[in-house]
Amino acid sequence: MSTLRRASLGAGFGYTPGEQPPDGDGWLKLNTNEAPLGPSSAVAPAVAAATTLLHLYPDPYGEPLRSALARHHGVAPDCVFLANGADQVIDCLFRAYCDPGDRAVWPVPTYSLFPVLARLFGVEEVEIPLDGDLGLPAALGTADGRLRFIVNPNAPTGVWTAPEALEELLDPAPGVVAIDEAYCDFAPASCIPLLERHPRWLVLRTFSKGYALAGLRVGYAVGHPELIADLLAVKDSYPVDRCAIAGAAAALADQEHHRRLVAGVRAERERLSRRLVAAGWRLTPSEANFVFARPPGGDAAGTLARLRERRILVRHFAGDHADRLRITVGSPEQNDRLLDALGI
Ligand SMILES: Cc1ncc(COP(=O)(O)O)c(C=O)c1O
């Protein structure tokens, strides 16, 4: 760290992503909630075709993907904002809605990027603990703040809140409400159909999970055109590159592959959960592509280390739930390898 860095960031500043070992090498990555199989076979040719135009900037709004997403969700194109991953959408939310000293609200535990960006933007963090069953507390709807995040299903817990219950909880909420639906493809329903009656809500989605495109970096927000205009005003010049636009559009068009991927993950989530529970693990029911699970005895850190010795990566978070591991749902073969390593 140089002496020139902003002192307010502090020495340990930065987002800590899950470990990314070199590609291949025999590692089983169940630590960053990636898809267990590749994207639609239509993606590679679409990306290859886009490379013939790489000397030209892409469309600044992400067209034609923006219009394709609008059709997909039954909204107008000016209700969609595209960015370099949902992470960049979150960054733009801070840029658009928070001055230094403003407050932003989220439950804990949730996505660990929020506090990092809050620090970067000089925003006061209002962290509200989940209730005993890892559900959303009422204070989440009432705490003062210009920006509010709800991840649904939540990460790392996998707990999903029905859109109608969210509506009730968030009814008194001031400011902008961002509902991060990164894992919604694996859950029963989205909040997007409710946006018509909530002009201060934005729903965030990503191609990283349900479309198996984490490496391409495409995320987006859906919401009222006035909020979308706020995000457009603060975005980078060309946030989504030509290959990403073409690849994501091809993936979106192949809904059959998407449905197969989601159905496979859901089926394996149930099988993995059943096997873990039968072996004495404690699980919170998950509607995401991961489970949040406590090994018998609660030695999550030890289990993490033992799995690592077998070249299997899962995620462990310090704090109130340090007796649990977040385990991405893999393919049947990957889950069998995990269960075998756990002696189950
Ligand atoms: C809750 C949540 N939101 C957003 C993201 C980031 O998505 P993207 O890959 O589109 O940046 C993640 C990634 O794991 C996530 O867990």
PDBQT file of the ligand as one rigid body, heavy atoms in Angstrom, charges set to zero:
ROOT
HETATM    1  C1  LIG A 401     -25.931 -11.112  -4.248  1.00  0.00    +0.000 C 
HETATM    2  C2  LIG A 401     -25.042 -10.898  -5.411  1.00  0.00    +0.000 A 
HETATM    3  N1  LIG A 401     -25.231  -9.824  -6.187  1.00  0.00    +0.000 NA
HETATM    4  C3  LIG A 401     -24.447  -9.593  -7.248  1.00  0.00    +0.000 A 
HETATM    5  C4  LIG A 401     -23.421 -10.458  -7.573  1.00  0.00    +0.000 A 
HETATM    6  C5  LIG A 401     -22.518 -10.119  -8.710  1.00  0.00    +0.000 C 
HETATM    7  O1  LIG A 401     -23.033 -10.522  -9.927  1.00  0.00    +0.000 OA
HETATM    8  P1  LIG A 401     -22.202 -10.246 -11.246  1.00  0.00    +0.000 P 
HETATM    9  O2  LIG A 401     -21.381 -11.477 -11.498  1.00  0.00    +0.000 OA
HETATM   10  O3  LIG A 401     -23.248 -10.028 -12.294  1.00  0.00    +0.000 OA
HETATM   11  O4  LIG A 401     -21.358  -9.038 -11.022  1.00  0.00    +0.000 OA
HETATM   12  C6  LIG A 401     -23.190 -11.576  -6.796  1.00  0.00    +0.000 A 
HETATM   13  C7  LIG A 401     -22.092 -12.487  -7.135  1.00  0.00    +0.000 C 
HETATM   14  O5  LIG A 401     -21.849 -13.506  -6.577  1.00  0.00    +0.000 OA
HETATM   15  C8  LIG A 401     -24.013 -11.810  -5.679  1.00  0.00    +0.000 A 
HETATM   16  O6  LIG A 401     -23.818 -12.847  -4.879  1.00  0.00    +0.000 OA
ENDROOT
TORSDOF 0
